[in-house]
């Protein structure tokens, strides 16, 4: 893990909103980790394509969640991922 994280900044999901407001994250190499705490049943968009919505949390602040929308090949490959997966 130390090798993978070398020269990267860890930003917790619960800090993401404040970091987006105060730092230019596009100019740095950063990483975040999250646990799938809720999955919504796959939905159909107006164009007929199916997508998934996951709610992610870093287990530090259970009131701070990030919604992740999965479309296209990402949805097809990962929609069966279990709740509780990191």
ABEGO torsion letter per residue (X at the ends): XAAAABGBBBBBAAAAAAAAAABBAAABBBBBBBBBABBBBBBBBAAGBBBBBBBBBAGABAABBBBBBBBEAAAAAAAABBBGBX
